[in-house]
C-alpha cells in the first residue's frame, strides 16, 4: 500500500512535472508565436493611424480648397456686381457726354455765327476809328503851336500801325486818348524858356512864356521887342506890340510872374475877340 502510494506519488509527481514542462513549453511557444503577431498588430495600428492622419490632412486640405474656391466665387461675384455697377455709371456718363457734345456743337454753331458778326463789327469799328484818327490831325494842327507836330506824328503812326494790324483797335484808341489828354494838360500848365525868335529876317534872342493853351508871349533880351501869339481864324500868328507901352509893360510883368521874379498875381493877356453882330449890322448885310 505504501509502495503503491509511493509509486503513485512518484508517478503522479512525474506526471505533474511532465505536464508542467509541456505547459511551460506551450507557453513559451505561445509567447514566441504571439510576439511577432503583437508586433504586426502594432504596425497595423501605426499604419491605420498614419492613414487616418493622412485622411484628416486630406480632409482639411479639401475643406481649405473648398473654402478658397468659395471665396474665389464670392469675390468673382462681387467684382462682377461692381463691374456691372461701373458699367451702368459709365453708360450714364457716356450718355451725358453725348448730350453735352450735342449742346456744344449747337453752341459752337451759334458762336461761329456770332463770331462772324463780331468780326464784321470789329472791321467796321476799325474803319470808323481810322476816320476818327484822321480827323484829329487838322484839330491838332489848329491848336496852339506848341509840340503840335509831335502829336500829329504820333496820330499818324498809330493809324499806320492799326492799318497794318500791329496794334488792336483798343490799343489804338488808348494811344489816341493819351495824346489828347497830353494836349489837354497844356491848358493847366505854364512854361517859360529862353530861345530865338525870327522876325522880319532877324533872329531875336529873348524869352518865351506859354500860359496854358490860350496865350504865348515873347520878350527880347533888351526888352525893346515884345510879341504875343494871336489867333486869326484857325491859324496862329505872332503879333508885335509895337509902340503900345501899356501892353508892353503888362506883358513884361507877366514874364516876371512866370519866371518867379514877381509875386503871384492875376495877369492880363491880350486876346482878339470877334466883333459882335448887331441887328443893324445884320440888316446892312442883307
ABEGO torsion letter per residue (X at the ends): XAAAAAAAAAAAAAAAAAAAAAAAAAAAAAAAAAAAAAAAAAAAAAAAAAAAAAAAAAAAAAAAAAAAAAAAAAAAAAAAAAAAAAAAAAAAAAAAAAAAAAAAAAAAAAAAAAAAAAAAAAAAAAAAAAAAAAAAAAAAAABBBBGAAAAAAAAAAAAAAAAAGABBAAAAAAAAAAAAAAAAAAAABBBBBBBBBBBGGBBBBBBBBBBEAABBBBBBAAGABBBBBBBBEABBBBBBAEABAAAAAAAAAAAAAAAGABBBBBBBBBBBBBBBBBAAAAAAAX
